[in-house]
Amino acid sequence: MSSVGVGGIGGDSSVGGGGSSTTGSHITNSHHHHHHGTGNSGGTNGGLLIMPTSPISVTTASMSASDDMIENENEMLRDRVADLEKRVHDQNDEITCLRATLADCLRRINTLEVSKSHVQVNTYTTSSSQARIRKNDSGVSKTPQRRPMSGSYSSNDFNAAARAAHEAVNRRASYASNRDKMAAAGSKSNVYQSNNSLHGGIESVGGHQSSSSMSPVMSPSPTTSKPSHHHSMTPQRMGTPSRSMSGSVTNLTKRWSSTSDFRELSPGPANHHHNSAISSTIARRGINAGSLASLRSPFGSQQNLSGGVGGGRHHSVSGGKHGTRDAVFDDEEGVIRFYLRGRPISLVCSAAQLDTFSLHKVNPVPSQKLKLEWVYGYRGRDARANLQLLPTGEMVYFISAVVVLYNVEEQNQRHYLGHTQDIKCMSVHPNKLLIATGQAAAATGITTADGRPHIRVWNSVSLQTLHILGMGDFDRSLCCLSFSKADGGNLLVAVDEVDHNISIWDWQRGDRGHKITETKCSTETVVAAEFHPLDGRTIVVVGKGFVNFWQMDPNTLTLSRKTGIFDQRDKPKYVTCLAFSYTGDVITGDSNGNVFIWGRGYNAVTKVMRNIHDGPIFSVCVLKDGSIITGGGKDSRLVKFDTMYRKVGVEAQLPDHLGSIRIISQGRGSQLLIGTTKNSILTGNFDLNFQEIMVGHTGEVWALATNPSSPQFISAGHDRMIHLWDTLSHTVVWSNDVGEQAQSAAFSPDGEIIVVGTVQGKWVVLDVNTREVYGVHQDGQEPVHAIKFSPDGGLLAIGSRDNAIYIYQVKENYRKYNRVGRCMGHASHVTHLDWAADSVHLRSNSSTFDAPPPTSSSAGIAVHEVLFWNASVCRQVRDVETIRGFTWTSNDCPISWGTLGVWGSESPADPDVWSTSRNPALELLAAGDSAGKVRLYAYPASQPKSLYHASHGHSNAVTRVSWLSDGSKLVSAGGRDNTILQWRII
């Protein structure tokens, strides 16, 4: 019979106690210890006392050893599974990056092929551009100060083969769509689609109808029939064979001709009388097909889809006449008369057109078009979760109605232009190729499809729109979007900003997706909503005083809620941000500067980190290595934590002029991307300084002027900031605080002096190079809307909101100003000025363009006037023949003979034109309207029916447009959208 010493039994009992031993074994072991001690004290033998082994003890020891082995194996298995999960996660990231990189390579190769044989996309070779990229000592690329690659690409830049190869990159259900089927249908029907036009209708989502970075083209519309609610089916032109827009390379460089692409254009010598008769009959009968709106394509003018910006096409918000449709031309006087919002306007025909002018001619569209090249600004003041890095090396963010894909190293931008109103939220799909963006409703009450809030899912490489969701399902705006992550992105969650309804979408089902379920998620403000990355059916929603965990039942497809439980002393006023750790914990930041950890599967706080920031925490970012960074919304600090939520002692502080931290996201390598509340974007890390790579205005932008001697322009707005921009490097040369809200600006003829007008009636004179202030002058207490130097630089005209024009004599190289007099006679605000070539005579417009667009209650009260002046004596010029003889050096006045065609409105509900500008070559006229479109006309646009290309990008009224001195580029300011867009001519 085997035996074991007491010491051995004691050792086994220890193991058993640590494993699964029973209480009996402990008692027996204690008894053995007792006898062992007695034997030692009473026996004379110094050896161990040998006792028979109990069968129970042997069994317990065996079980304990077995349990230990199993536990060790389980621990090893858990470690191996965790290691495999990490490897799979890393490999998925690598596959995602490779997939996106391959798709981007296909796009770049196709673009180069197209540029060689058709359109020159880039005037500078890639090799030279790359050679100019400088690196600092740490190897981090800095923004090259050079002329960058031209940036925007068309959604049709993919030929059929390249597009098929691109779509073969990802065949998962989360990426697939019926795009090919729609593309095939679109190739048969969209015969008017240009290589840079937008959607034929807001309802179309096929490949050829998707938005791109190309500026939309105003195409002809031979009928006024509404497009289908399912697919845009543009009717074929009468008398011309249909042309397939299949996306081939041949069609990529199509240019609209002056005559062949429109049914009714300016008559040639052979058919002048025939076309004039037809136009005259149409004008007399008021046939819709002959109106100006019918000559524009619904692809370029969305108001034609549902009858104008204000609603019904023939709906008039006032009883007064409006537009040039009923214009009358007096042959004897050479004057055309029409009405603008019920007020009569008379314009004198120019001497060059007096003998040939006819009301029945149509001014054709120009052969050139506008293409968006660069977007200045970023929306950080009131938007969240809108800055991320894509595997292609591009950062994606939005401002106004544009989604920008910006490659800092290459200094290249691409643009998604599918939206027409303010974009409020964004989510990147787990495959890093697809992006969902949600837009707000039109602020001016637009009831057409493009003015309604909805979601667009689009491809970040081809810039094609794949799906349009929620058209008509949302009230005013969307505040949150998030793709599901655990299932590969099959679902999309959206939150309505006004009603606070949360909805779950199967976004891939059909062209418009399918709403699975919807419920009200809160009565208070919702700040963020995200799918849990590991628990596929869990959605975390945070907002004003709450954290809610929503669970979607897979059977009933309904949502149930668990409310997050705070300690009463820790409950914040707002939960301001949301993130997830790699272990599945929920991390929230609040308005008190605290960070809460909610363990996976719990709806209660498991860890609290108090007073991390002084004030609210606007962003929590979990890096790839698991470390965590928080950003302060008041103290502008960044604080870093390790994976166990412990401070690592690394912090950074942003300077005050950059604002607070709005969002932090992972950049390239160890770099961070930071968006601020002052609408700036920074990149850098804790070891290096953060570099500002994008600057933006934070208030309405009203002042815009281009330098007459260099490729630079000045912008200023209600944020009091003046920015001097360089259009080649796309950077800010300098910024300055003018001390008051700025309303207007102008360069001196030599480009060395800037004059900036403010809303308090002051105007400031600065040196362009040194920023030295040479003088501050005051004319009244009302805003200065217009400033203009005479061509010879001898006079300066100041147009004010007090209805007066102040004339100054300029001396000492634009540094000294003496008032000559004041021109009085306008019945409303003086908004625009033009000088004649003689530097003596002046043209002025007055209107209420600085007010919001007219509504049903305010329409009809706007005052539009055009007056002419002898500036040397401040007297009005009324003689028609004298006015006819003037030669104007600019055409900034929207109400003038050269801009007659911009007023071809159907009703007062149509958009007003707020600004115009003529290019130096006297060939093109740019106009910005109250709907946010930038129009391009052939100059002079002196026909009541003048066709144009319309380009989207702004979400609010375009307050100013201005050409560069060489006429190669146009810049536009978006007023309330705080955006400046730079366009190039193609």
HUWO-V161311 format. One record per residue. N is the residue number from 1. PHI is phi in whole degrees, 0 to 359 (NA if undefined). NEAR is the number of other ideal C-beta (glycine too) atoms within 10 Angstrom. D_FIRST is the distance of its C-alpha to the first C-alpha in Angstrom with 2 decimals. Layout:
# HUWO-V161311
N;PHI;NEAR;D_FIRST
N;PHI;NEAR;D_FIRST
This chain:
# HUWO-V161311
1;NA;4;0.00
2;288;6;3.75
3;221;10;6.46
4;216;17;10.18
5;289;15;13.37
6;297;19;15.89
7;301;11;18.25
8;295;14;16.16
9;296;22;15.87
10;300;14;19.58
11;295;13;20.34
12;296;21;18.69
13;295;22;20.55
14;294;13;23.71
15;296;16;23.44
16;298;24;22.70
17;298;15;25.65
18;281;12;27.80
19;257;18;26.82
20;234;14;26.32
21;292;21;23.82
22;265;14;24.53
23;297;7;25.82
24;298;11;22.77
25;295;22;20.56
26;294;14;23.17
27;296;9;23.23
28;298;17;19.49
29;296;22;19.63
30;294;11;22.63
31;296;11;20.96
32;298;18;18.18
33;297;15;21.03
34;295;10;22.84
35;292;12;20.27
36;299;17;19.84
37;292;11;23.55
38;292;11;23.80
39;298;15;21.37
40;294;13;23.37
41;276;6;26.59
42;252;7;25.86
43;274;10;23.58
44;265;4;25.09
45;281;8;22.17
46;281;6;22.85
47;286;8;19.27
48;288;15;16.98
49;280;14;15.38
50;269;10;11.57
51;233;15;10.49
52;294;9;7.66
53;280;15;8.41
54;283;15;10.82
55;302;8;11.19
56;293;12;14.79
57;296;21;14.38
58;298;14;12.68
59;295;13;15.51
60;296;25;18.10
61;297;22;17.34
62;294;12;17.58
63;295;17;20.77
64;296;21;22.20
65;297;14;21.82
66;294;12;23.36
67;296;16;26.15
68;297;15;26.90
69;296;11;27.30
70;295;12;29.54
71;296;13;31.58
72;296;10;32.06
73;294;10;33.16
74;297;10;35.46
75;295;10;36.96
76;297;10;37.57
77;295;10;39.07
78;298;10;41.32
79;296;10;42.48
80;294;10;43.24
81;296;10;45.14
82;297;10;47.07
83;294;10;47.93
84;294;10;49.08
85;298;11;51.13
86;295;11;52.78
87;295;10;53.55
88;298;10;54.99
89;298;12;57.06
90;295;11;58.39
91;293;10;59.14
92;298;13;60.94
93;298;13;63.02
94;295;11;63.82
95;297;12;64.78
96;300;17;66.94
97;296;14;68.67
98;296;12;69.21
99;298;19;70.59
100;294;22;73.00
101;294;17;73.99
102;298;17;74.73
103;298;24;76.85
104;292;20;78.70
105;297;13;79.29
106;299;21;80.79
107;297;22;83.07
108;294;15;84.18
109;298;12;84.84
110;297;22;86.84
111;297;19;88.80
112;295;12;89.71
113;297;14;90.84
114;295;23;92.97
115;294;16;94.45
116;290;10;95.52
117;262;10;97.43
118;225;15;98.52
119;259;16;97.87
120;278;10;97.29
121;285;19;94.41
122;230;15;94.05
123;279;9;96.97
124;241;13;94.73
125;292;10;92.41
126;295;12;88.71
127;297;8;88.37
128;291;9;90.86
129;293;19;89.27
130;291;12;85.88
131;293;11;87.40
132;273;14;88.71
133;288;15;85.35
134;263;11;84.67
135;237;10;81.32
136;274;10;80.64
137;297;6;78.52
138;275;10;75.31
139;88;7;75.99
140;272;19;76.75
141;290;15;79.81
142;261;14;82.71
143;293;19;85.39
144;288;19;87.89
145;269;14;91.44
146;211;16;93.03
147;285;17;94.43
148;278;22;91.41
149;294;18;90.93
150;293;19;92.69
151;257;26;90.10
152;271;27;90.34
153;228;26;89.47
154;276;25;90.48
155;293;28;88.16
156;265;28;90.08
157;291;28;89.46
158;267;28;86.91
159;281;19;88.43
160;298;13;86.89
161;293;11;84.72
162;294;20;83.43
163;293;23;82.77
164;296;11;80.84
165;295;16;78.77
166;295;22;78.19
167;287;21;77.08
168;285;11;74.70
169;297;17;72.74
170;225;19;71.06
171;254;8;70.72
172;291;12;68.36
173;298;11;69.42
174;289;20;69.83
175;247;19;72.52
176;289;13;74.23
177;203;24;77.35
178;268;16;80.36
179;300;23;82.26
180;296;14;83.23
181;298;12;84.75
182;293;21;86.70
183;296;20;87.75
184;297;13;89.18
185;294;19;91.09
186;295;27;92.25
187;291;20;93.59
188;268;12;96.00
189;254;23;97.16
190;272;28;97.16
191;286;18;100.26
192;257;25;101.33
193;294;27;98.09
194;271;27;98.75
195;290;23;96.28
196;222;27;95.79
197;272;29;96.40
198;269;29;94.06
199;298;30;93.06
200;295;27;95.68
201;198;26;94.56
202;293;25;91.82
203;276;19;90.36
204;275;27;89.89
205;229;29;86.62
206;294;27;86.95
207;303;26;86.47
208;278;26;90.19
209;260;29;90.68
210;283;29;88.10
211;282;24;89.20
212;212;28;89.22
213;281;25;90.36
214;287;27;93.76
215;291;30;96.44
216;293;28;97.49
217;249;26;100.71
218;280;26;103.46
219;251;27;104.15
220;285;21;106.81
221;229;25;106.39
222;289;20;109.00
223;227;13;108.32
224;253;16;107.25
225;294;13;104.86
226;284;13;101.48
227;291;23;98.46
228;297;14;95.93
229;282;10;93.22
230;252;12;90.65
231;221;19;91.83
232;288;25;94.74
233;243;18;97.30
234;288;27;100.18
235;293;14;103.34
236;285;14;105.00
237;290;19;108.12
238;286;8;111.34
239;82;7;113.23
240;226;13;110.54
241;290;7;107.79
242;287;14;104.23
243;242;15;102.10
244;284;13;98.40
245;255;22;96.26
246;278;17;93.23
247;90;24;92.02
248;291;12;93.25
249;295;19;94.13
250;300;11;97.77
251;276;19;97.83
252;291;23;96.08
253;249;12;99.33
254;299;16;101.67
255;239;13;104.47
256;292;22;106.59
257;277;12;110.16
258;286;16;113.06
259;232;14;114.37
260;286;9;112.37
261;266;21;109.34
262;225;23;111.26
263;287;19;113.50
264;236;22;116.06
265;230;21;116.63
266;302;19;119.64
267;291;20;122.24
268;275;10;123.44
269;299;5;127.08
270;281;8;126.93
271;238;11;125.36
272;298;14;126.35
273;290;10;128.63
274;297;10;126.32
275;293;19;123.28
276;296;15;125.41
277;295;12;126.72
278;297;16;123.26
279;297;19;122.01
280;295;14;125.07
281;296;12;124.58
282;297;17;120.96
283;296;18;121.84
284;292;9;124.54
285;277;9;122.42
286;71;11;119.30
287;293;12;117.14
288;297;15;113.55
289;296;15;113.08
290;261;23;115.72
291;286;21;114.42
292;299;23;112.84
293;296;23;109.42
294;288;22;109.66
295;277;27;110.34
296;262;25;107.04
297;277;27;103.84
298;296;25;101.18
299;294;29;98.84
300;255;28;100.50
301;231;25;101.89
302;293;25;99.37
303;292;26;101.92
304;283;24;103.45
305;292;21;100.37
306;232;21;100.88
307;88;20;104.30
308;95;26;104.23
309;294;25;102.16
310;270;25;103.23
311;135;18;102.62
312;299;12;105.25
313;293;20;107.26
314;260;12;110.60
315;286;15;109.43
316;242;19;111.49
317;279;20;110.46
318;213;19;114.08
319;283;9;117.39
320;285;16;118.72
321;286;18;119.07
322;205;27;116.67
323;95;20;116.41
324;265;25;118.72
325;299;21;118.62
326;256;13;122.00
327;295;21;123.42
328;234;10;127.17
329;253;16;128.85
330;268;12;132.43
331;296;9;134.08
332;290;5;137.04
333;274;14;135.13
334;69;19;132.12
335;231;17;129.78
336;254;21;126.84
337;235;15;126.09
338;205;21;122.95
339;236;19;120.88
340;238;23;117.64
341;52;23;116.32
342;85;16;119.79
343;257;18;121.50
344;291;10;124.08
345;234;18;123.48
346;238;12;126.13
347;237;23;125.32
348;272;22;127.92
349;294;22;127.59
350;291;20;127.39
351;298;13;130.43
352;292;12;128.51
353;249;15;127.66
354;299;12;130.76
355;277;8;132.51
356;246;8;129.52
357;292;17;127.43
358;215;14;126.66
359;294;16;124.47
360;271;21;123.39
361;286;21;121.74
362;238;24;118.00
363;284;24;116.47
364;287;23;113.79
365;290;28;110.32
366;288;23;110.00
367;287;12;108.43
368;276;17;106.11
369;224;24;103.11
370;259;28;100.86
371;232;23;97.27
372;294;28;94.93
373;255;24;94.04
374;209;24;92.48
375;243;26;91.33
376;258;27;91.67
377;128;26;89.48
378;203;28;86.18
379;262;23;85.43
380;241;28;83.16
381;291;19;85.07
382;218;10;83.94
383;236;23;81.44
384;235;21;77.67
385;50;22;75.15
386;234;23;77.96
387;212;25;77.05
388;217;19;74.45
389;258;20;74.02
390;266;20;73.88
391;299;20;72.17
392;286;22;75.69
393;90;17;76.19
394;265;23;78.57
395;270;24;78.27
396;244;21;79.28
397;204;27;81.07
398;225;25;84.02
399;203;28;87.28
400;56;26;90.10
401;252;26;89.86
402;242;27;88.40
403;260;27;84.84
404;257;25;84.81
405;246;24;82.52
406;245;23;83.11
407;262;18;81.90
408;291;25;82.48
409;295;17;81.98
410;270;18;84.48
411;50;23;86.71
412;225;21;86.91
413;240;24;86.94
414;240;22;86.61
415;220;25;87.42
416;262;28;86.49
417;241;25;89.60
418;286;28;88.64
419;271;26;89.07
420;239;26;92.40
421;233;25;91.41
422;303;26;89.19
423;274;26;85.59
424;245;24;83.25
425;206;26;79.66
426;204;21;77.68
427;213;25;74.25
428;262;20;72.91
429;296;22;70.87
430;303;20;67.33
431;280;21;68.70
432;63;20;71.10
433;254;26;73.99
434;262;23;75.18
435;224;25;76.60
436;249;25;77.63
437;228;24;80.46
438;240;29;82.10
439;249;26;85.69
440;272;23;87.59
441;284;21;90.64
442;295;22;94.07
443;287;16;95.32
444;258;20;98.84
445;82;14;98.14
446;294;24;98.11
447;253;16;97.28
448;286;20;97.06
449;301;20;93.76
450;287;24;93.41
451;262;22;93.70
452;267;22;90.79
453;291;25;87.28
454;195;24;84.77
455;243;26;81.86
456;240;24;82.16
457;253;25;79.31
458;217;26;80.42
459;270;26;79.32
460;284;25;79.33
461;266;27;80.15
462;273;27;82.91
463;63;28;83.99
464;269;27;84.30
465;281;27;83.97
466;261;26;81.37
467;215;23;81.35
468;238;24;83.38
469;245;26;81.64
470;75;22;82.86
471;295;15;86.58
472;96;9;87.83
473;266;19;84.44
474;250;25;84.59
475;278;13;87.05
476;244;16;88.01
477;194;18;85.28
478;250;27;81.63
479;250;23;79.62
480;217;26;76.17
481;221;25;74.85
482;201;26;71.34
483;282;25;69.79
484;290;25;66.32
485;242;18;63.74
486;294;16;60.44
487;258;14;62.13
488;86;17;64.29
489;92;25;67.38
490;284;18;68.28
491;242;23;69.43
492;222;28;71.88
493;254;24;72.20
494;225;29;75.60
495;234;26;76.85
496;285;24;80.47
497;289;21;81.83
498;268;13;84.17
499;279;15;82.52
500;59;17;78.97
501;271;18;77.81
502;255;24;74.71
503;229;22;74.79
504;250;24;72.33
505;238;27;73.88
506;272;15;72.83
507;289;29;75.24
508;271;20;75.02
509;278;15;76.27
510;74;14;79.91
511;287;20;82.39
512;250;20;82.16
513;68;19;78.47
514;221;12;77.16
515;279;17;76.48
516;284;17;73.21
517;203;14;73.36
518;207;16;75.19
519;204;13;74.90
520;280;10;76.19
521;260;25;73.66
522;190;20;75.43
523;259;10;78.63
524;247;12;78.50
525;299;13;78.80
526;260;21;76.13
527;261;22;75.33
528;207;21;72.64
529;215;25;70.67
530;219;23;67.91
531;291;27;65.40
532;292;22;61.83
533;290;16;60.73
534;248;15;57.21
535;260;17;57.75
536;299;17;60.43
537;259;17;61.81
538;255;21;62.00
539;236;25;65.26
540;257;23;65.64
541;236;26;69.11
542;232;25;70.31
543;184;24;73.65
544;288;16;75.46
545;76;16;72.81
546;212;21;70.16
547;228;23;67.21
548;242;20;66.57
549;248;20;63.81
550;260;21;65.16
551;240;15;63.00
552;262;20;64.54
553;287;11;63.20
554;290;8;62.87
555;269;5;63.84
556;272;9;66.73
557;56;11;67.74
558;246;12;68.42
559;255;20;67.67
560;237;11;65.79
561;240;16;65.69
562;243;14;63.27
563;275;10;65.03
564;293;22;63.57
565;257;13;62.79
566;261;18;64.10
567;293;10;63.62
568;303;6;66.95
569;284;7;67.80
570;257;13;67.12
571;296;14;69.00
572;270;21;71.65
573;287;11;75.13
574;227;18;74.47
575;265;27;71.43
576;260;25;73.13
577;202;27;70.76
578;211;24;67.61
579;205;21;65.04
580;230;21;61.48
581;279;18;58.68
582;289;16;56.60
583;271;10;53.69
584;97;15;55.98
585;291;19;56.89
586;266;25;60.46
587;243;22;62.51
588;234;24;65.76
589;245;29;68.43
590;233;24;70.88
591;286;18;74.32
592;265;19;72.95
593;86;23;71.34
594;261;20;67.75
595;243;24;65.07
596;246;23;62.62
597;251;17;59.38
598;249;22;58.40
599;302;15;54.82
600;302;15;54.47
601;87;12;54.37
602;251;15;55.59
603;250;16;59.08
604;230;12;58.61
605;288;19;58.95
606;256;12;55.68
607;204;13;57.30
608;235;14;60.73
609;240;19;62.58
610;267;11;65.69
611;55;9;69.03
612;291;20;68.36
613;229;24;72.07
614;272;13;75.25
615;108;16;76.35
616;293;23;75.13
617;256;28;72.72
618;270;27;74.40
619;208;26;71.81
620;234;23;68.10
621;239;21;67.16
622;260;20;63.65
623;280;17;63.76
624;295;11;61.90
625;275;10;59.39
626;92;13;58.58
627;289;14;60.57
628;234;23;63.04
629;232;24;66.67
630;249;25;68.76
631;238;29;72.56
632;276;23;74.73
633;274;22;77.68
634;235;16;79.51
635;274;19;78.26
636;58;23;78.14
637;258;20;74.88
638;246;24;71.97
639;235;21;68.50
640;252;17;65.40
641;233;21;61.76
642;274;12;58.50
643;290;14;56.12
644;260;8;54.51
645;65;15;57.97
646;250;10;58.39
647;299;12;61.72
648;258;12;61.80
649;82;7;64.94
650;248;14;67.26
651;219;12;70.43
652;214;21;73.93
653;231;11;77.21
654;272;22;79.99
655;293;9;83.61
656;297;9;85.52
657;291;12;88.03
658;273;19;85.33
659;89;19;84.30
660;275;22;80.91
661;278;28;77.95
662;266;28;78.02
663;210;24;75.30
664;238;24;72.82
665;217;19;71.39
666;289;17;69.60
667;260;21;72.06
668;283;15;71.76
669;64;9;69.01
670;268;16;68.66
671;284;17;71.99
672;245;22;72.52
673;252;23;75.28
674;230;28;76.86
675;255;30;79.49
676;244;27;81.46
677;285;20;83.56
678;265;22;86.64
679;60;27;86.24
680;242;22;85.04
681;240;26;82.18
682;235;20;80.40
683;223;23;77.86
684;157;19;75.83
685;213;17;72.61
686;289;14;71.51
687;277;10;72.14
688;245;15;75.65
689;289;8;78.49
690;276;21;78.97
691;256;15;81.98
692;279;20;84.23
693;251;19;84.68
694;214;27;86.47
695;241;19;89.01
696;215;25;90.51
697;281;26;92.93
698;247;20;91.64
699;228;18;94.92
700;304;22;97.57
701;256;30;99.08
702;244;24;102.87
703;265;29;104.19
704;207;23;104.06
705;209;22;106.41
706;259;22;106.29
707;284;22;107.61
708;288;14;110.84
709;235;14;110.19
710;206;17;106.44
711;281;17;103.46
712;229;19;102.39
713;214;26;102.66
714;247;24;102.38
715;226;25;100.64
716;206;30;100.65
717;202;26;99.79
718;282;21;99.15
719;273;21;96.22
720;73;18;98.95
721;267;22;97.52
722;250;22;99.59
723;239;22;97.82
724;260;20;99.53
725;252;25;97.77
726;254;16;97.97
727;281;22;97.95
728;274;14;96.88
729;270;16;93.76
730;58;22;93.18
731;234;17;92.55
732;275;16;94.12
733;286;14;96.60
734;201;12;96.81
735;229;13;96.43
736;210;17;98.47
737;268;10;98.67
738;279;22;102.23
739;93;13;101.81
740;218;17;102.89
741;295;19;102.06
742;268;31;103.71
743;236;29;105.74
744;205;29;107.61
745;201;26;108.03
746;204;22;110.35
747;265;24;110.78
748;290;21;114.04
749;304;19;115.78
750;270;14;114.60
751;75;15;110.98
752;260;14;110.82
753;234;20;111.08
754;241;25;109.14
755;242;28;110.52
756;241;25;108.09
757;265;29;109.31
758;245;23;107.38
759;279;20;107.28
760;258;16;109.27
761;85;21;112.37
762;268;21;111.57
763;221;27;111.52
764;249;22;110.00
765;253;21;111.14
766;231;22;108.51
767;274;14;108.44
768;296;21;106.16
769;276;10;105.01
770;258;8;104.75
771;64;13;104.25
772;290;10;106.96
773;272;13;108.65
774;269;16;112.42
775;177;12;113.35
776;235;15;112.42
777;243;18;115.15
778;227;11;115.56
779;226;20;117.44
780;76;17;117.03
781;244;12;113.81
782;263;17;112.73
783;301;22;110.36
784;269;30;111.78
785;272;25;111.12
786;215;24;112.89
787;224;23;113.88
788;207;25;115.95
789;277;24;117.85
790;292;22;121.08
791;303;15;121.02
792;272;13;123.06
793;77;15;120.95
794;276;16;123.97
795;229;21;123.00
796;231;25;119.87
797;252;24;119.59
798;241;28;117.24
799;263;29;116.65
800;243;26;115.55
801;289;21;114.29
802;277;18;117.44
803;75;19;119.38
804;245;20;121.09
805;242;26;121.08
806;261;25;121.57
807;251;22;123.29
808;235;22;122.88
809;271;13;124.62
810;257;22;122.20
811;222;11;123.02
812;52;8;121.53
813;55;12;119.02
814;69;21;117.67
815;254;14;117.07
816;235;13;120.01
817;225;21;121.04
818;239;8;124.25
819;289;13;124.70
820;268;17;127.53
821;173;14;127.40
822;224;15;125.59
823;269;24;125.88
824;242;11;126.01
825;160;16;126.27
826;285;23;122.84
827;264;11;121.84
828;211;18;118.11
829;295;23;115.65
830;278;28;116.56
831;246;28;113.53
832;217;27;114.66
833;222;25;117.31
834;221;25;118.92
835;261;23;121.56
836;281;23;124.43
837;294;13;125.04
838;280;14;128.05
839;60;18;125.78
840;241;17;128.17
841;262;22;127.33
842;224;28;124.18
843;244;25;122.51
844;223;25;120.26
845;244;27;118.14
846;232;26;117.25
847;191;26;114.68
848;244;18;111.76
849;295;23;109.11
850;283;18;107.18
851;273;11;106.50
852;300;13;103.85
853;305;23;104.92
854;295;21;107.24
855;248;12;105.92
856;296;15;107.73
857;267;9;109.03
858;248;14;110.08
859;295;21;111.37
860;95;17;115.06
861;262;15;115.50
862;292;22;114.58
863;248;15;117.52
864;241;24;117.91
865;217;19;120.80
866;227;23;122.02
867;231;20;124.77
868;235;18;126.55
869;222;22;127.79
870;264;16;129.98
871;293;25;127.60
872;291;16;130.30
873;239;11;132.18
874;58;18;129.39
875;243;12;131.50
876;283;14;130.45
877;257;16;131.72
878;241;9;132.86
879;291;10;135.06
880;297;15;133.50
881;292;10;135.03
882;295;13;133.99
883;296;19;130.40
884;298;17;130.53
885;276;14;131.43
886;287;20;128.39
887;248;11;125.75
888;262;19;122.36
889;274;15;119.92
890;208;20;116.91
891;222;24;116.07
892;276;23;113.70
893;279;23;115.70
894;294;25;114.19
895;256;24;117.57
896;198;24;119.90
897;296;23;121.65
898;290;23;119.01
899;242;27;116.24
900;304;23;118.08
901;291;25;115.63
902;287;23;112.61
903;258;27;114.07
904;282;26;113.98
905;271;24;112.13
906;272;22;112.28
907;201;24;111.99
908;297;26;111.41
909;281;28;107.76
910;288;25;107.28
911;297;23;105.97
912;277;23;108.45
913;268;23;108.79
914;264;22;108.04
915;204;25;108.67
916;220;28;110.24
917;200;23;110.68
918;259;25;112.70
919;284;21;111.48
920;299;14;113.64
921;278;10;114.72
922;60;12;116.22
923;247;15;114.31
924;232;23;111.49
925;234;28;111.19
926;259;26;107.87
927;220;27;107.57
928;250;28;104.81
929;248;23;104.77
930;284;21;103.36
931;267;27;100.65
932;92;29;99.03
933;267;27;100.45
934;253;28;102.14
935;260;28;104.97
936;233;27;106.73
937;248;27;110.36
938;282;23;112.96
939;262;22;115.45
940;279;22;117.84
941;271;30;116.31
942;260;24;119.78
943;261;25;119.60
944;305;24;118.67
945;254;27;116.28
946;236;28;114.16
947;276;31;110.92
948;206;29;108.00
949;268;28;104.41
950;245;26;102.04
951;240;29;98.92
952;262;25;96.06
953;166;28;93.92
954;279;28;95.24
955;251;25;94.25
956;227;25;97.21
957;304;28;100.88
958;277;29;101.72
959;279;27;103.77
960;210;25;104.92
961;229;25;105.14
962;203;21;106.52
963;272;23;106.95
964;290;21;106.25
965;298;17;109.32
966;268;11;108.85
967;75;15;108.18
968;278;14;104.92
969;222;22;102.73
970;232;25;102.99
971;242;26;101.13
972;224;30;100.80
973;248;29;99.71
974;261;28;97.98
975;61;27;99.02
976;287;21;96.41
977;274;27;93.64
978;61;25;93.83
979;245;28;93.76
980;240;26;95.88
981;246;28;95.88
982;248;20;97.26
983;247;25;98.68
984;238;20;100.01
985;271;18;102.63
986;234;19;101.68
